[in-house]
Amino acid sequence: MAEPDPVDGAVERTPDGRHVVVRGRRWRATDPSIPEPLRRQLVGQLMAARRAVRARRGDPEALAVARRCVHDAKVALGERGEPWWEPGTAAGLADRTGAATRTLLRARWPDRTICPSEVARVIGQPDWRDRMPLVRDVGRELAERGLLTVTQGGAEVDPGTATGAIRYRPGPALEVLDSERS
């Protein structure tokens, strides 16, 4: 039996809190360990991508980009991919790390940066510091593909040799929704 959500009463949750119930259908709930400011950014990107899916039905290329953005946001939120309540596999954690990185970069697009620790907080609460090596490894891979640029002190640096505090900036190959380009 599902219980009403204590926040707004409109959404029902299963007793274990892992699923929401909408019109009798169960959907995986968002990972509750994601810090609220980051969760809001991820949800904002999910909603923008869903709107883009509806608006781009006549343009197959733009529709495909919008669907990839929806998928990234849902994986980042823990609503797709490996269940957030189970220990993740290396491949599953890498997928969620990439999705969270791309979605946060889209949320800050075009000229704001993200800290890799924000990605670690999305995927690794409460032990997010243990996720930092993975986040940096995935960041290097995304940089090689042109999806992000690694900066330090505002200057671009080599992601393979950078040590210390770094930031990620959207790269030229990052797919964003047409509405974000304007």
C-alpha positions, 0 to 999 in steps of 0.5 A, a space after each residue: 500500500 502506498 503512503 501519501 508523500 509528506 511534502 505535498 500530499 499529492 504524490 504517493 510513495 511505496 512504504 520503502 520510499 523507492 517508488 512513487 505511485 502515479 495513477 496506480 502506476 509505480 515509477 522509481 523515485 528520485 534518489 533522496 540523498 541528492 542535495 536539494 540545490 543540485 536536485 532542483 537543477 537536475 529536475 529543472 533540466 529534466 522538465 526543460 528536456 521533457 518540454 523540448 520532446 513535446 515541442 520537437 516532434 517534427 524535427 527528428 534530430 532535435 527530438 533525439 537530442 531532447 530525448 538524450 537530455 531526458 535520459 541523462 537527467 533521469 539517470 542523474 536523479 537515480 530514476 533510471 539506471 541501477 537502483 540508487 538503493 543498491 550498491 552500484 557496479 563500476 559501469 553503473 556508477 560511471 554511467 550515472 557520473 557521466 549523466 550527472 556531469 552532462 546534466 549539471 553542465 547543461 544547467 549551467 550552460 553556456 558560461 558557468 562551471 561546475 565543481 567535480 565535487 557537485 557531481 560526487 555529491 549527486 552520485 555518492 551521498 553520504 560518502 561523496 569524497 570516495 567518489 572523487 576519483 571516479 568523477 575525475 576519471 569520467 571527467 577526463 573521458 568527457 573532456 577527450 570527447 569534447 563534452 567538457 573543458 577542465 579549468 583551474 584558476 579560470 585557465 584551461 588545463 590538461 585533465 590528465 595532469 591537473 592536480 588540486 582544485 579544478 572545475 568543469 566548463 561545458 565543451 563544444 560537443 556538449 548537446 544542449 537543447 535549442 532553447 538553451 542556445 538562444 
